[in-house]
Amino acid sequence: MPGIVIPEPEKTVLQTCKNVLYWDYYKQRGKCVEMKNFFNEFKKFISRGNVMDLAVGVIIGSAFTAIVTSLVDDMIMPLLSLITGGMDIASMSVSFGVGDQAATLNYGSFLSAIINFLLIAFVIFCMVKAINGATEKLKKKEEEAPAAPAKKICPRCMSEIDIKATRCPFCTSEIE
């Protein structure tokens, strides 16, 4: 079935055949891309729970970043300015040249970004430490739970036998 001729240096004709789209030169090399399967796989991937959890985490992370940025800009930097005698640390810079077109090195905003990073890293560290501590406590509780007995005592000959045994291997009496 003739397809659409696409003007390119190589002759490439788009053809359709039972939900399969392929270019002539892909067909020559034995490669076909099934678009329907591709979109079905993408739909399965995007609807999995992990992807949704990741999306929620990114949104919460961006909101948390806005809170920390506000904390640094509106609370910590004014306190540092008060300590340094009224210097606005966030606006500290070095100019290379004279006038409005002079290049500036804004190291004050860089210091502000470093403080943002350190605060976010500290909060994430505290969260991971709390989660790891809770996980270790759960593991210890699971380990401390007594294991089901693997052996039982034969009431007739008092020998240790397997818990699943229905007859004692020593005295051959039936065990309930």
N, C-alpha and C positions, 0 to 999 in steps of 0.2 A: 504494500500500500504506500503510495507516494506521500511524503511528508512536507514539511516546511523547509525550504532551502535557506540557510543562514549564510550571509555573505561573510566569509572569513578566508584567510589564505588557504587553509585546508578545507576540502569539501566536507561539511558536516551536515547531515540531514537528520532532523528530529523525527523519529517514528514512534508510533504507539502500537503495542501488542499486548493484550490481556493485562492491563494495569501495570505494564512495564514501560518505562521511558528509557531510551538509550540512544547514544550517538553512534553513527556508523563506525567510527574508528574504535569505539569501545567494544562494539560487537565483534570487530575483527580480532581483538585481543581476548575475547571471551569474557568480558566484564559487562554485567548488567546491573543496574541499580533499580530495585523494586521500590518505587516511591510509596506505595501503599503500606508495605511492611515497615518502611522507615518511619512514617508518621505514626503507625500503630505502636512501634517501639518507643517513640518519643512520648506518646500519650501515656504509656505504662510508666515510663521513667518519671514524668512530671507529676503523676498522681500518686507516686509512692510516698509514704509517710516521712521518710528521711529528707526529701527535698522540701517538703512543707515545713518541717522543723528547722531546716537550714534557713529558709526564707524568713521565718519568724525570728530566728536568732539574729539575722542581719538587720532586720528592722529594729529590734530592741537594741542592738549594738549601736546603730546610728543615733537612736534617741539618747542612749547613755552617753555617747560622745558629745552630743549637744549639751547635756547637763554638766559634764566635766569641763567643757570649754567655758561655759558660763561661770562655773565655780572658779576657774583659774582667772578669767578675765575680770570678773566682778567682785571677787573676794580675796583671792591670794595675791594677785598683782597690786591692788590698792594697799594691802598690808605690807608687801615688800616695798612699795613706794613710801609708805609711812616710816618704815625702818631705815630706809636709805636717805631720809631727809627730803622727801617730796619728789624724788626722781621717778618719772614714769618709765618703768623698765620695758614695757611692751613697745614703746616708741623710740627706744635707743637705737641709734644707727650711726654709721660713719659715711660721710659724703666724699666722693672722689670727683672733685670738680666744683664749679660754682654755678648757681642758678637752678632753674627748674629742671633742666635737662641733665643735671649731674647724676652720675651713677651712685646709688646708695647701697650700703651693706646693712640690712636690717637685722642685726643680731638680737635685738630685744624681742621681736616676734618669734625668732628661733628659740630663745630661752623660754618663751611662753609655750611653744609647741613641745619642748622637752618636758616641761612641767606637766602638760596635758598627758603626754605619753607615760610619764612615770606614775601619775595618778591612776590612769586606766590600767597599766600593768600591775600596780599594787592591788587594785580591786579584783582583777582577774586572778591574781595569785591567791588572794584570800578566798575567792569562790572555789577555785580548784582544790585548795587545801581543805576547805570544809567538805567538799564532795568526796575527796579521798579519805578523810577521816570517817565520814559516815559509811563509806564502802567498807573500810577496814573493820568497823564495829559490826556491820552485818556479817562479814566473813567470820569474825571471831564467834559471834553467836551461833552461826551454823556449825562451826567446828566444835563448840562446847556442847552442843546437843548430843546426848548419848546415842551411840549407834545401836541399832537393833541387835540383840544377841545373835551370834552366829552358831552357838552351840546350846544344847539343852542336856539335862541329866535324865538318864533312864531311871524310872522309878523302881525298877526291879533289881538291877545290878549296880546302880549308881555310877555308871560309866558316862563319859561325855560323848555325845553323838551330835551329828549335824541337825540343825533346827528343822530341816525339811524331811528328815527321816521318819518313816512310818513303822519301821521295825528296827530293833536294836541289833547292830552287827555282832555284839558280844554274846548276848543271852537269847537272841532271836525272839524276844517278846514283842508283841504289837504295842505301839505307842500311839496315843490319841493326840 
